[in-house]
Amino acid sequence: MSLQLNLAFVAAADDETGFFLWLSRPDGSFDQQNNKNLKLQLSVIPIWRRLLSGSEVRPASLTMEKASGDFDAEGLIVPMATAFDFLVDHAFARHLPPWMAPGPTWHFFADIADAIALLLENDRYRPHLLTVDKGGIVYLAAHWVLDKAPLERAGLLSEWLHRIPEEALMPKAIAQQPLHRWLSAFLDGWGDSLIRRTLQRAYASHLKDWPEFEYHGSAASAWFYHLVYGGGGFYMSSAEPETKALMHGFKERIRRFVGAAPDQADVAALAAFKFSYFTERLAPQSVAVRLAPVHRDDPFRAGGAWEAELAVEVMRSDGDAPEWLPLADVAERAPAWIDWLDARVQDLMRFNGRLHFLDADGPIALTTEDVIDLVNHRDGLRERDIAILFPDWMKVRDRRRSPVAMRLSVRADGRAFSFDSMVSFNWRLSVGDLALTAEQFETLVREQRRFIQNGDEWVELPLEKLNAIYARLKEAGGSLKASGRLSEAMRLSLAQGDGEDGLSIEMSEEVERFLESVMKRPDRNLPVPPGLNGALRPYQKRGYTWLVAMREKGAGACLADDMGLGKTVQTIAYLLNGKEAHPGEPALIVCPTSVLGNWERELRAFSPSLKVYVHHGAERAVGEVFLKKLREVDVVVTSYALVVKDADWLNAVPFSSLILDEAQAIKNPAAKKKPRTSPVSCPAPPGADRDAD
């Protein structure tokens, strides 16, 4: 007893159409066992094996509707063009396996295939732009429509409607369609697939690269491309009035080009049929962590509370712009993307364990620190199609790439001043066009806050750049105070940057004139003090006059002449001059213990008029005795060790000058306590590279 081979035309989501093949027993019951391996059974016949191996035939299961109830049937989905090939070639019906025989649906669809073949051979078909306007959106499809007038005149359409086999309408989705709509759409769908197959072979070398190079950017090119390569589905949608008007105008141009419009009843049936199977296609673009602060007044405060939930950015097949949907909605409506979505969720969970429950219903709790961590890594997350979103009401502006400029204006508080004079500091910090006060800058860096409120916006700042500027300030020994000594401003100049990000210092006109005067050559005619027991060579006199000039400007200095060229005698001449300029204020010489005696001998030899006290040894003066002693002398000589040990007493004395011998001993100023001094000069060993002040 032969099994009956049945066919039914089916349409599914994504504009997929085809024939469903299945086997049934003579009593109409479904043969489940044989249907599971239907393709294998057909392939035992060579003619069928060649056909099925070269086409996209796949197993499928459909819900079938019968009077006795619904049931799921397994079988094969066969492309429309493949079904046409075996229906018009009667050899396939003759060469079925011995246990199979063509059923009523085979003969029904074979008759229709023969009629379509005649229409195609006689060019009875036209290209058409199918437009469907639903919900304010116009949908476009490029489609071939058969000229069914010959079929109508021959009475075939009426005959087919009256002899449709029961099995042809068994698929449950098909059973819900009006018969005339089903037949008209079926004919046009089958003809469309056959015409496309022929055109694709003809134009393969011409059109295959069009999408890549956007050759179908115009309306005409896009329509033609989809007439050849599209699947007959809607290839474009728009809610824009201008686009709608353009497409309707283009449709009229097509009608004039073709010369005749398809039958409007056929077009209406095709449009209604296609749209009845149209389902929205959601294409996820990215996954987002949507953040919302619990406290709106200061959302980025330390330890602040936030809520987070997942959303998915999707493109709809019926929309022009992306939109955000809950994760659960997308997973339900686009199950094909579940693996893609799960991979992004897993990335988030690996990034931060607190995000483990983001895929659950409802928001989860995060802290400000969690949020900042996400924000800091958002560039890397974006590479994995993960976005970080703030609420619509919360305006967040990204200034991470804005240039940072800190400007310090230095103004003199008096007309006569030196490097020790007080000057006013006016700090101005800007991030792009956003101005910050010195207090805001210090708070941002101290608390490591990346966001600051500016009006109704929260501005994300380039914290790394702010940290770098602050670090340079600290390295230069600066602070953001409102005033300081001019020497401090000069040290701050060390923090100036060469690029667009950094500190720049602007001096007032008075300060600029002072600095220019410092750079001028000193007075070469300055007389050598009469108390100097010896003569200065010309280069030594230049060194002496330069030291005096620096003292008058309130600046420190460093002598780095080669050994043996008389740095000591230049310094002694400078001390004699200082005694006249600052009577009653002794000078302090600090040197290694090993050269204390050398300094005492040199001072007595070259300047016998200077009263010298060597502060050294267990019997050295301390306390009030020390202070009284210093009021009686012109020069105090001591060691680096005692400067630290007797710092309290030394700091109580206003020395006129501080001389540092072997100045590399204070290369790290923070490691030594220094006596309070007025402007300083210091002889230094060869290669000395540091101002001793």
C-alpha positions in Angstrom: 0.0 0.0 0.0 1.6 3.3 -1.2 2.1 6.3 1.0 0.7 9.6 -0.4 3.2 12.5 -1.1 1.5 15.8 -0.3 2.5 19.4 -1.0 1.2 22.7 0.5 2.3 26.2 -0.1 3.5 27.9 3.1 4.6 31.4 4.1 6.4 32.2 7.3 8.2 35.1 9.0 11.0 36.9 7.3 9.1 36.6 4.0 10.1 32.9 3.6 7.9 31.0 1.2 8.1 27.5 0.0 6.4 24.1 -0.3 5.9 21.8 2.6 6.2 18.0 1.7 4.9 15.2 3.8 3.7 11.7 3.6 0.2 10.4 4.7 -1.4 7.1 4.6 -4.3 6.3 2.2 -6.8 7.1 5.0 -5.3 10.6 5.4 -3.5 9.9 8.7 0.0 11.2 9.3 2.9 8.8 8.9 5.3 10.1 11.5 8.1 7.5 11.2 8.5 7.9 7.4 8.3 11.7 7.5 11.3 11.9 9.9 13.6 10.6 7.1 11.7 11.8 4.0 14.7 13.4 2.4 16.7 10.2 2.8 13.9 8.1 1.3 13.6 10.4 -1.8 17.3 10.4 -2.2 17.5 6.7 -3.0 16.3 7.6 -6.5 19.2 9.2 -8.5 17.0 11.9 -10.2 15.7 13.0 -6.7 19.2 12.8 -5.1 20.6 15.2 -7.7 17.8 17.7 -7.2 17.7 17.6 -3.4 21.5 17.8 -3.0 21.7 21.0 -5.0 18.9 22.9 -3.3 18.2 24.3 0.1 15.8 21.6 1.3 15.5 21.4 5.1 13.5 19.4 7.7 10.6 21.3 9.3 7.6 20.8 11.5 4.3 22.5 10.9 1.0 22.6 12.8 -1.7 21.0 10.6 -5.4 21.6 10.9 -8.0 18.9 10.4 -11.6 18.4 11.4 -10.5 15.9 14.0 -8.1 18.4 15.6 -4.6 20.0 15.2 -1.5 18.0 15.0 2.2 18.6 14.4 3.6 17.2 11.1 7.2 16.7 10.2 8.4 17.0 6.7 10.5 19.0 4.3 10.5 22.7 3.3 11.3 22.9 -0.4 12.2 26.2 -2.1 9.5 27.5 -4.6 11.9 27.1 -7.6 12.9 23.6 -6.6 9.3 22.5 -6.4 8.6 24.0 -9.8 11.5 21.9 -11.3 10.1 18.6 -10.1 6.4 19.5 -10.8 6.9 20.5 -14.5 9.2 17.6 -15.1 6.9 14.6 -15.0 9.8 12.2 -14.7 10.0 13.0 -11.0 6.4 11.8 -10.5 7.2 8.6 -12.4 10.4 7.9 -10.4 9.3 8.1 -6.8 10.3 5.3 -4.4 8.0 2.3 -4.9 6.2 2.9 -1.6 5.2 6.5 -2.6 2.7 7.9 -5.0 1.8 11.5 -5.9 -1.2 12.7 -4.0 -4.0 15.1 -5.1 -2.0 18.1 -4.2 0.8 17.0 -6.5 -1.4 17.0 -9.5 -3.1 20.3 -8.4 0.2 22.2 -8.1 1.7 20.5 -11.2 -1.2 22.0 -13.3 -0.5 25.4 -11.9 3.2 25.0 -12.5 2.5 24.3 -16.2 0.3 27.4 -16.5 3.0 29.6 -14.9 5.6 28.2 -17.2 3.5 29.3 -20.2 3.1 32.8 -18.7 6.8 33.2 -18.2 7.6 31.9 -21.7 5.3 34.5 -23.1 6.7 37.4 -20.9 3.3 37.8 -19.1 4.8 39.4 -16.0 5.7 42.9 -14.8 8.0 44.5 -12.1 6.2 46.3 -9.4 6.9 48.5 -6.3 4.6 47.1 -3.7 3.7 49.7 -1.0 1.8 49.1 2.2 0.9 52.0 4.5 0.3 50.7 8.1 0.2 52.8 11.2 1.7 55.8 9.5 4.6 53.8 8.2 5.0 53.0 4.5 6.6 49.6 3.7 8.3 48.9 0.3 8.8 45.6 -1.5 10.2 45.0 -5.0 8.1 42.2 -6.5 7.3 40.6 -9.8 3.5 40.3 -10.6 2.1 37.8 -13.2 -0.4 38.9 -15.8 -3.2 36.6 -14.9 -5.6 37.8 -17.6 -4.9 34.7 -19.8 -5.7 32.4 -16.8 -8.9 34.3 -16.1 -10.0 34.1 -19.8 -9.3 30.3 -19.8 -11.3 29.8 -16.6 -8.3 28.3 -14.8 -8.5 30.6 -11.8 -12.1 29.7 -11.1 -11.4 26.0 -11.7 -8.4 26.0 -9.3 -10.4 27.7 -6.6 -13.1 25.0 -6.8 -10.7 22.0 -6.8 -8.2 23.0 -4.1 -7.4 19.7 -2.4 -8.0 19.6 1.4 -4.3 18.8 2.0 -3.2 22.0 0.3 -4.9 24.0 3.0 -3.9 21.9 6.0 -1.1 24.1 7.3 -2.9 26.1 10.1 -1.6 29.5 9.1 -2.7 29.0 5.5 -6.2 27.9 6.6 -6.9 31.3 8.0 -6.5 33.1 4.6 -9.4 33.8 2.2 -9.0 31.5 -0.8 -8.9 34.1 -3.5 -6.2 36.0 -1.6 -4.3 32.8 -1.0 -4.4 31.8 -4.7 -3.5 35.2 -6.1 -0.6 35.7 -3.7 0.6 32.1 -4.2 0.7 32.6 -8.0 2.6 35.9 -7.8 4.9 34.5 -5.1 5.8 31.4 -7.2 6.3 33.5 -10.4 8.4 36.0 -8.5 10.8 33.3 -7.2 11.3 31.8 -10.7 11.9 35.2 -12.3 14.5 36.1 -9.6 16.3 32.8 -10.2 16.7 33.6 -13.9 17.8 37.2 -13.2 20.3 36.3 -10.5 22.1 34.0 -13.0 22.1 36.8 -15.6 23.2 39.7 -13.4 25.4 37.8 -10.8 28.6 39.4 -12.0 27.0 42.9 -12.2 25.1 43.2 -8.9 26.9 41.1 -6.4 29.0 44.1 -5.0 26.2 46.7 -5.0 25.5 46.7 -1.3 29.1 46.8 -0.3 29.8 49.9 -2.5 26.3 51.4 -2.0 25.6 51.4 -5.7 21.9 51.0 -4.8 21.8 54.3 -2.9 19.1 55.8 -5.2 15.5 54.7 -5.1 15.6 53.2 -8.7 18.9 51.3 -8.0 17.6 49.9 -4.7 14.4 48.8 -6.2 16.1 47.1 -9.1 18.6 45.4 -6.8 15.8 43.9 -4.7 13.9 42.8 -7.8 16.9 40.6 -8.5 18.4 39.7 -5.1 15.8 40.4 -2.6 13.4 37.7 -1.2 10.3 39.6 -2.1 10.0 41.0 1.4 9.8 44.6 2.6 13.2 46.0 2.0 12.6 49.5 3.3 10.2 51.4 5.7 9.8 55.0 6.6 7.4 57.3 8.5 8.9 60.4 7.0 6.3 62.3 4.8 9.0 63.3 2.3 10.1 59.6 1.8 6.5 58.6 1.4 5.9 61.2 -1.3 9.1 60.2 -3.0 8.2 56.5 -3.1 4.7 57.1 -4.4 6.1 59.3 -7.1 8.7 56.6 -8.0 5.9 54.0 -8.1 4.2 56.1 -10.8 7.4 56.4 -12.8 7.7 52.6 -12.7 4.1 52.3 -14.0 4.9 54.6 -16.9 8.1 52.7 -17.6 6.4 49.3 -17.6 3.5 50.7 -19.7 0.7 49.1 -17.7 -0.1 48.7 -14.1 -0.8 45.3 -12.6 -4.3 44.4 -11.8 -5.2 46.3 -8.6 -7.1 43.4 -7.1 -4.0 41.2 -7.5 -1.8 43.9 -6.0 -4.1 44.3 -3.0 -4.3 40.6 -2.5 -0.5 40.3 -2.6 0.0 43.2 -0.2 -2.6 41.9 2.3 -1.2 38.4 2.1 2.4 39.5 2.6 1.6 41.8 5.4 -0.4 39.2 7.2 2.8 37.2 7.5 4.9 40.2 8.3 6.5 40.1 11.7 8.8 42.8 13.1 12.4 41.9 13.0 14.5 43.2 15.8 18.2 43.5 15.3 20.0 44.2 18.6 22.8 46.8 18.3 24.1 47.0 21.8 23.3 46.1 25.4 23.2 49.0 27.9 23.4 49.3 31.6 20.8 52.0 32.4 21.8 53.9 35.5 19.6 56.0 37.8 20.7 57.8 41.0 18.6 57.4 44.1 19.6 60.9 45.2 19.2 63.5 42.5 20.8 66.4 44.3 24.3 64.9 44.4 24.3 61.6 42.5 28.1 61.2 42.3 28.8 61.7 46.0 31.0 59.0 47.6 29.0 55.9 48.6 25.9 57.2 46.8 23.1 54.8 45.9 22.2 53.9 42.3 19.9 51.6 40.5 20.9 49.7 37.4 19.0 47.6 34.9 19.7 46.2 31.4 18.2 47.4 28.2 18.9 46.5 24.5 19.3 48.9 21.7 17.4 47.5 18.7 16.6 48.4 15.1 13.1 47.4 14.1 12.4 46.3 10.6 9.6 48.9 10.5 11.5 51.8 12.0 14.1 54.3 10.9 15.9 54.9 14.3 17.1 52.6 17.0 15.2 52.3 20.3 15.7 50.8 23.7 13.7 47.8 24.9 13.9 45.7 28.1 16.2 42.7 27.9 13.3 40.3 28.5 11.2 41.8 25.7 14.0 41.4 23.2 14.8 37.8 24.3 11.1 36.9 23.8 10.5 38.7 20.5 13.9 37.9 19.0 14.9 34.5 20.2 17.6 34.1 17.5 19.6 36.7 19.3 19.6 35.1 22.8 23.2 33.8 22.5 24.4 37.2 21.4 22.6 38.8 24.3 23.8 36.2 26.8 27.5 36.8 25.7 27.2 40.5 26.6 25.5 39.8 29.9 28.3 37.4 30.8 30.9 40.1 29.9 29.2 42.4 32.4 29.2 39.8 35.1 32.9 39.1 34.6 33.6 42.8 34.8 31.9 43.3 38.2 30.4 40.6 40.3 27.7 43.0 41.6 26.3 42.9 38.1 25.5 39.2 38.4 21.7 39.8 38.8 21.4 42.4 36.0 19.5 39.9 33.8 16.8 39.4 36.5 13.6 41.3 36.6 13.8 44.7 38.1 16.8 47.0 38.9 19.7 46.1 41.1 21.5 48.3 43.6 24.9 49.8 42.9 27.1 52.4 44.6 28.7 55.5 43.1 32.0 53.7 43.1 30.5 50.9 41.0 29.1 53.5 38.6 32.4 55.4 38.3 34.1 52.0 37.6 31.7 51.3 34.8 32.2 54.9 33.4 35.9 54.6 33.6 35.8 51.4 31.5 33.1 52.3 29.1 35.4 52.6 26.1 36.4 49.0 26.5 32.8 47.9 27.2 31.7 49.7 24.0 34.0 47.6 22.0 31.9 44.6 23.2 28.7 46.4 22.2 27.9 47.4 25.8 26.8 51.0 26.5 26.5 52.9 29.8 23.4 55.2 29.9 22.2 57.8 32.3 18.5 58.9 32.7 17.1 61.3 30.2 16.5 63.9 32.9 20.2 63.7 33.9 22.2 65.7 31.4 25.7 64.3 31.3 28.3 65.9 29.2 31.6 64.2 28.3 34.6 66.5 28.6 37.2 63.8 28.9 39.0 64.9 25.8 38.7 68.6 26.4 42.0 70.5 26.9 42.8 71.5 30.5 44.4 74.9 31.1 45.5 76.4 34.4 46.6 80.0 34.3 48.3 81.8 37.2 48.4 85.6 37.1 51.0 87.0 39.3 50.6 90.6 40.5 52.9 92.7 42.6 51.5 94.2 45.9 54.1 97.0 46.0 56.3 99.0 43.7 59.7 98.0 45.3 60.1 94.3 45.7 62.5 91.4 45.5 62.2 87.6 45.2 61.1 87.6 48.8 58.4 90.2 48.2 54.7 89.1 48.5 52.7 88.9 45.4 49.1 88.0 44.7 48.1 84.8 42.9 45.0 84.6 40.7 44.3 81.0 39.7 42.1 80.3 36.7 41.3 76.7 35.6 39.3 75.8 32.5 38.3 72.4 31.0 37.3 73.4 27.5 34.8 76.3 28.0 34.1 75.2 31.6 35.7 77.4 34.3 36.7 75.9 37.7 37.8 77.7 40.8 40.9 76.8 42.7 38.8 75.3 45.5 36.8 73.2 43.1 40.0 72.0 41.5 41.5 70.9 44.8 38.3 69.2 45.9 38.0 67.3 42.6 41.6 66.0 42.9 41.5 65.3 46.6 38.2 63.4 46.5 39.0 62.0 43.0 35.7 63.1 41.7 35.2 62.7 38.0 31.9 64.6 37.7 31.0 68.2 38.7 27.7 70.0 38.4 27.5 72.9 36.1 24.0 74.4 36.0 21.6 71.6 35.1 24.4 69.4 33.7 26.8 67.0 35.2 30.1 67.3 33.4 32.5 64.4 33.2 36.0 65.8 33.6 39.4 64.5 32.4 40.4 63.5 35.9 43.7 62.0 34.7 44.7 65.4 33.2 43.7 67.2 36.4 45.8 64.8 38.5 48.8 65.3 36.3 48.6 69.1 36.7 48.1 68.8 40.4 51.1 66.5 40.7 53.3 68.9 38.8 52.3 71.7 41.1 53.2 69.6 44.2 56.5 68.6 42.7 57.3 72.3 42.2 56.4 72.9 45.9 53.3 75.0 45.0 49.9 75.3 46.4 46.7 77.0 45.3 46.9 79.9 47.8 45.9 83.5 47.0 49.3 85.0 47.7 53.0 84.1 48.2 56.5 85.2 47.6 57.8 85.9 44.1 60.3 83.2 44.6 57.4 80.7 44.9 55.9 81.9 41.6 59.3 81.3 40.0 59.3 77.7 41.4 55.8 77.2 40.1 57.0 78.0 36.6 58.7 74.6 36.8 55.3 73.0 36.6 54.4 74.7 33.2 53.5 72.2 30.5 54.6 72.3 26.9 51.3 70.9 25.4 47.8 72.3 25.4 47.2 70.7 28.9 49.1 72.4 31.7 50.0 75.4 33.7 50.9 78.8 32.2 52.0 81.8 34.3 51.4 85.4 33.4 53.4 88.0 35.2 52.3 91.6 35.7 54.2 94.4 34.0 56.0 95.3 37.3 57.1 91.7 37.9 58.3 91.4 34.2 60.4 94.5 34.6 61.9 93.1 37.8 62.8 89.8 36.1 64.3 91.7 33.2 66.5 93.6 35.6 67.6 90.4 37.2 68.8 89.2 33.8 70.9 92.4 33.3 74.6 92.3 33.9 75.6 93.5 37.3 77.5 96.6 38.0 81.2 95.8 37.1 82.4 98.9 38.9 81.2 97.7 42.3 84.2 98.3 44.6 85.8 95.5 46.4 85.3 95.8 50.2 88.3 97.5 51.8 88.4 94.8 54.5 89.4 92.1 51.9 93.0 91.1 52.5 93.9 90.4 48.9 93.0 91.3 45.3 90.3 89.7 43.1 91.2 88.6 39.6 88.8 89.9 36.9 86.7 86.7 36.7 86.5 86.6 40.5 85.3 90.2 40.6 82.6 89.3 38.1 81.5 86.5 40.4 81.5 88.8 43.5 79.5 91.5 41.8 77.0 88.9 40.5 76.5 87.5 44.0 75.8 91.0 45.4 73.4 91.8 42.5 71.5 88.6 43.2 71.2 89.5 46.9 69.9 92.9 46.1 67.2 91.3 43.9 66.3 88.9 46.6 67.5 85.9 44.7 69.6 82.9 45.6 72.6 82.0 43.5 75.0 79.1 42.9 78.7 79.4 42.2 79.9 76.4 40.2 83.4 77.5 39.1 86.1 74.8 38.7 88.1 73.8 41.8 90.9 76.1 42.6 89.5 79.2 40.9 88.7 81.0 44.1 85.1 80.5 45.0 85.9 81.0 48.7 87.6 84.4 48.2 84.6 85.6 46.1 82.3 84.5 48.9 84.4 86.3 51.6 84.2 89.5 49.5 80.4 89.0 49.3 80.3 88.6 53.2 82.2 91.8 53.7 79.8 93.6 51.4 76.9 92.1 53.3 78.2 93.3 56.7 77.9 96.9 55.3 74.4 96.2 53.8 73.0 94.3 56.8 74.8 95.5 60.0 73.9 93.5 63.1 72.8 90.4 61.1 75.4 87.6 61.0 75.8 85.3 58.0 75.7 81.5 58.4 78.1 79.2 56.6 77.1 75.5 56.6 79.7 73.0 55.5 80.9 69.4 56.0 82.6 68.9 59.4 85.9 68.1 57.7 86.3 71.6 56.3 85.1 73.7 59.4 88.8 74.5 60.2 89.5 75.5 56.6 86.7 78.0 56.6 87.9 79.5 59.9 91.5 79.9 58.6 90.4 81.4 55.2 88.1 83.9 56.9 90.8 85.1 59.3 93.3 85.2 56.5 91.2 87.1 53.9 88.9 89.1 56.2 90.5 89.7 59.7 87.9 92.4 60.3 85.0 89.8 60.4 84.2 88.3 63.8 83.9 84.6 63.3 82.3 82.0 65.5 82.6 78.3 64.8 79.6 76.5 66.2 80.9 73.0 66.8 81.8 70.5 69.5 80.4 69.5 72.9 81.3 73.0 74.4 79.4 75.0 71.7 77.1 77.7 72.9 73.4 76.8 73.3 70.2 78.5 74.4 70.4 82.2 75.4 74.2 82.0 75.5 74.1 81.0 71.8 71.7 83.9 70.9 73.9 86.4 72.8 77.0 85.1 71.1 75.5 85.6 67.6 74.8 89.3 68.4 78.5 89.7 68.8 79.8 88.1 65.6 79.6 88.7 61.8 79.9 85.1 60.6 78.8 81.7 62.1 80.3 78.5 60.7 78.7 75.2 61.5 78.2 71.7 60.1 75.2 70.1 58.3 74.7 67.7 61.2 74.4 70.6 63.7 72.0 72.5 61.5 69.6 69.7 62.0 70.4 69.1 65.7 70.3 72.8 66.7 67.6 73.8 64.3 65.4 75.4 67.0 68.1 77.9 68.0 69.3 78.6 64.5 65.8 79.3 63.3 65.4 82.0 65.9 68.1 84.1 64.2 67.5 86.3 61.1 70.7 85.5 59.2 71.6 87.9 56.4 73.0 85.2 54.2 73.2 81.4 54.1 76.3 79.9 52.6 76.3 76.2 51.7 79.6 74.5 51.0 79.3 71.2 49.2 75.7 72.1 48.4 74.9 68.6 47.1 74.3 67.8 50.8 70.8 69.4 50.5 69.9 67.9 47.1 66.7 66.8 48.7 65.4 69.9 50.5 62.7 68.0 52.3 65.3 65.9 54.1 66.9 68.8 56.0 65.7 71.6 58.3 66.9 75.0 57.2 67.4 78.1 59.2 65.3 81.2 58.4 67.3 83.4 56.1 67.2 86.4 53.9 68.4 86.1 50.2 71.3 83.6 50.0 74.4 83.1 48.0 76.3 79.8 48.2 79.6 78.6 46.9 79.4 75.1 45.4 81.7 72.4 44.3 82.4 71.8 40.6 79.3 70.5 38.8 76.9 71.8 41.5 73.5 71.8 39.8 71.1 73.2 42.4 70.3 76.6 43.9 70.9 76.2 47.6 67.9 78.3 48.7 
